[in-house]
Amino acid sequence: MFKSAKTINAKLLYLIVPAVLIASMVESFVDSYLDFEEEQTMVSEQWQNLATTQANVVSGYLWNFDLEAIESHLGSLVEFSEVYSAEVYDEKDNLIAKKEAADNTLQSRRSYTLDIIYEDPFVNRKIGKFILVVAYTDISTKLWNNFIEEIPESIILVFGLSGVLFFATRRYLIKPIQDLGQGFASFDKKELRHKIPVKSEDEVGDLIEGYNRMIDKLEQHEKQQLIYVQGLEAANRAKTYFLANMSHELRTPLNAIIGFSEMIKYEMLGKIGEPRYKAYAEDIYSSGSLLLEIINDILDMSKIEAGELSLVEEVVDINEAASACLKIVNNRAERNQITLKSNISPDCPYLLGDNTRLRQLLLNLLSNAVKFTPEGGEVLLSAWLNEKTQIVISVEDNGIGIPEEKVQEVLKPFIQVDSHLTRQHEGTGLGLPLSKTLMELHEGELILESKFDKGTKVTLVFPSKRTDLSVKKQAN
């Protein structure tokens, strides 16, 4: 019967017929439910009225504290077959009297609680509480009993139609969709990825065919991507190999250039007759030093990319490292008429980290600050221990700053802010990215804050586990 149906709409049409039969049964249940609900509402109102009446009767007994009358009245109430218990409490919720039915096997109960109000021309106040517990049968129980008593033969019909509905839906709708879902679920497991056989000519079949075409295109794309990635990896290995081999070739002549130019600059072997030669020697020395610094930064970055840069853990004196770095950049600062200031907290503890890399960090930040601060500016190096026992170091200047939209870009390798002010200075754009990576190796954080034409502040926050308080105490 179902083989002639080639669309989901046609298959659903076949399923509607038994669904209508089930719906008719549901309708009978709904009608019964509405009838029982109306009956239950009426019964509840009757019990509520009875409880209210009894609370009014008990109010006079309780006002006179006639315990015998209260117990006698409660006893008469529990004689009703549907009353389970009756209780009276005073205004402080103390139990005054309680009566229970002799047959207390009732399973379903409902409780009605009312305030006992005593009223007369002179008094109108709450003097206690009355609780009436009665038999209660909920709607679901009544419906079930009605179903058992009136239509037991409908059980077979319901199960039969449900079986037809289940197997038909599973065969023509659920199973193909499950196959498609399993196909999508295998995307993250290439070895299990497979095409799904098309077993139907309806919309689900069209969907499965589309999925199979997608698998073909995806496999083609993965092959192309693999070739591309292999090419990138080969190029990256070649770059790393080239930089490693060129480091010695570049550093050896550079060291000679720097060393001999320094000898000429300071006239170690005798006076230079022509003053211009001395100026040229100074230019050679400064240019060679700058080139060596750039090469070292590039080599460090290549080591980081290759995962070959590691830390040499030791106990580092922050004050000593900061002082050494300030001395190195002091000459450049004096030439540019820039004021260097230091604010190292006296209680700043020692740091567990790499002393060489920490100095490299501070030199990068201080050099950048001096480089991009105009004459008459100021650079401040600070260090302290915050409330989380983390060592914090900051380098702040009032230089040219960085536009807000460029702050995140300058933390990427080889990126420089496109400004005529920054283009006046040499560099590869590796200072901040290298510093950020060195902080990550220390499991710390580099925070860059800057405003254009206002200045820049770089904050280094080291994790608390790198704070060595014990060493500092011994040193003090």
Secondary structure, DSSP 8 states (H G I E B T S, - for coil): --TT--SHHHHHHHHHHHHHHHHHHHHHHHHHHHHHHHHHHHHHHHHHHHHHHHHHHHHHHHHTT-HHHHHHHHHHHTTSTTEEEEEEEETT--EEEEEE-S-----SEEEEEEEEEEESSS-EEEEEEEEEEEE---HHHHHHHHHHHH-TTHHHHHHHHHHHHHHHHIIIIIHHHHHHHHHHHGGG-GGG--------SSHHHHHHHHHHHHHHHHHHHHHHHHHHHHHHHHHHHHHHHHHHHHHHHHHHHHHHHHHHHHHHHTTTTS--SSHHHHHHHHHHHHHHHHHHHHHHHHHHHHHHHHT------EEE-HHHHHHHHHHHHHHHHHHTT-EEEEEE-TT--EEEE-HHHHHHHHHHHHHHHHHTS-TT-EEEEEEEE-TTS-EEEEEEE-SS---GGGTTGGGSTT-----TTGGGS---S-HHHHHHHHHHHTT-EEEEEEETTTEEEEEEE--GGGEEHHHHHHH-
